[in-house]
Amino acid sequence: MEKQKYTITAALPYANGPLHLGHVAGVYLPADIFVRFLKHKGHDVAFICGSDEHGAAITLRAKKENVSPQEIVDKYNKILADSFEKFGIDFDIFHRTTTDIHKETAQDFFKKLHDKGSFTQQTNEQYYDESYNQFLADRYIAGECPKCGYGEAYGDQCEKCGSALSPNDLINPVSKLSGKPPVLKETTHWFLPMEKHEKWLSEWIKEGKLDGEKQHDPNTWRKQVVGQCMSWIDGGLQPRAMTRDLDWGIPVPLEGADGKVLYVWLDAPIGYISATKAWAQEQNKNWKDYWTGDRKLVHFIGKDNIVFHAIIFPILLKEHGDFILPDNVPASEFLNLEGDKFSTSRNWAVWLHEYLERHPDKVDELKYTLTSIAPESRDSEFTWSDFQSRVNNELADVLGNFVNRALVLTQKYYDGVVPECGDLSAEDQKVIEFIKNIPAKVEEKLYSYKIREAQAEVMGLARIGNRYLAETEPWKLVKTDKERVKTIMNIALQVTANLSILLDPFMPETAGKIRGFLGMNSFEWSQAGKVNLLSSGEQTEKPSILFKKIEDDFVEEEQAILRSTAEESESSDHEPQKEDIPFDDFLGMDIRVGEILEAKKVKKADKLLELLVDTGLDKRTIVSGIAQHYSPEEIIGKKVSVLLNLPPRKIRGVVSNGMILMGENTKGELSFLTTDKDLENGSVVR
């Protein structure tokens, strides 16, 4: 393939916590492998990332730890950067969105779109916390997800099912600040009218055409990316606010916009551009060369970010007019952990920085395992027993065994000197043909973003080498046909040399060790596929063991660590006591004993039940997100606690007048709050 120019971005991690293996497997490791490959091929590449340091998630963490937002982002930016460096994720720059260059870039970007009329200014109702006298950013609002029923979904996203949400989608929303239901209050913001962009977006995503010209190959886009985008577009895009009422973020650069900042999903992707600017300044390059012209822009992300990178950011880039649009958005599905989803709130996670502290000598083992199970097209799962199996049965028994055997036999028979290759048998020819063909297969997979399959192709070469030595048995043949053994060992060493090149994008540390054994001080990717990488007479070194076997106690210890940290989290996972409120606020809540008279499922909402409740004062309709926990039939006649004096709210077309109060444990299980005596309907709960 001819040399091309690439700008590769990896999703900016939030600087409000460390990285877990789900993040690594879905975004950063495949991006790093792809970039290493591109650079080996001689393409002009900029690999861009940085920490996302604005938004409500940061302020929530700061409030929880009782420190300033700046202290939070400083702390986690360092943890993130150190983790990437120790794990060998080799960004050209790992930047920050709290820098001056980012503030200037983001404000200039917003101002240009504003001046072009790309936004509409709208006044509408948004959630407001009366106790704290402030509008609530999306992450300050929690409630029940209308799609999966998870009780702690945020106003912008459900972290359980990954659905993108808006605050108005949530069922029974509450403020994360006060714990009270918020009220709706008017505020003015700048919106991106996404509905105006449906036609060109649809053509661009499905056909790869932009303004009638071919811009990318849609066949290389993953099905889940196209599917999710078209689901949004076919359902009708809606205007989305590009500003927020918040005191932590990039100030909106307009008169009369005091107290308003850029929405983090406008702010964050512009971080790719500002990071490129900072890197270009350091390298004495022109940053515009990496965002304009004949260059491929590729975003590596998780599936929860598809809409922002494949719909919203492209709209912003096209509206601006000075930037290229993504050539591909290879989003991954989710990685699960030991039978459950990764959960930061429950601490059900393997944190990268902690793994590296415990096992600094097992970097490539983790890289190999995560790539082998990469959730490229569907959710996958990491378990410690599978990690053990892959390290022992694949890395140690196949790759490590072959490399060690080839080099040890060379040491034993020829004092480490590469022997001459003589006449070739049909068996030899098969191995040589495999060597010649393997680079093209690996490259085809990598250019198609099939990282998992590409690594499997390389391991296929190690399997061929292992089988070749096992079948030819040079340790037996050396007694009867020494010339034949020379040819076998020469070919085995050529396989080893090819592995040292082809493995480099996937396991650079291991590939470097193998080259060290072979005396290969440098290499070019173009050498892969050749069967004369090592000349006869060259000196090789005595090898060391590439991969130590993982013992059962390693697995048991890691599983114990996971369980104990999750248990600690669970034991303290109850929401902390909320701030004190005036007694009159409590007296203002009208909570009564009620009885459920009727119950039925809400149409097109599997998680909702429409209830008719006798409150003693009246019979009223209340929509409750309990269908995941109770069937309509089993709750008829149930005595429940009902909060009456909430303003009516339409939920999925049904007007709900009140709230059924529920108890919820740390596992998200719900239970009605009732009385131990049969009180009449309308009895007051005090």
Secondary structure, DSSP 8 states (H G I E B T S, - for coil): ----EEEEEE---BTTS--BHHHIIIIIHHHHHHHHHHHHTT-EEEEEEEEB--SHHHHHHHHHHTS-HHHHHHHHHHHHHHHHHHHT---SEEEETTSHHHHHHHHHHHHHHHHTT-SEEEEEEEEEETTTTEE--GGGEEEE-TTT--TTEESSB-TTT--B--GGGSEEEEETTTSS--EEEEEEEEEE-GGGGHHHHHHHHHH-EETTEE-S-GGGS-HHHHHHHHHHHHT----EE-EEE-SSS-B--STT-TTEEE-HHHHHHHHHHHHHHHHHHHHT--GGGGTSSS-EEEEE-BGGGHHIIIIIHHHHHHHH-SS--EEE---B--EEETTEE-BTTTTBS-BHHHHHHH-TT-HHHHHHHHHHT--SSS-EEE-HHHHHHHIIIIIIIIIIHHHHHHHHHHHHHHTTB--------HHHHHHHHHHHHHHHHHHHHHHTT-HHHHHHHHHHHHHHHHHHHHHH-HHHHTTT-HHHHHHHHHHHHHHHHHHHHHTTTT-HHHHHHHHHHHT-----GGGTT-S-SS-TT-B------S-----HHHHHHHHHHHHHHHHHHHHT-S--------HHHHHT--EEEEEEEEEEEETTEEEEEEEEEE-SS-EEEEEES-TTT--TGGGTT-EEEEE--S--EEETTEEE-SEE-EEE-TT--EEE---SS---TT-B--
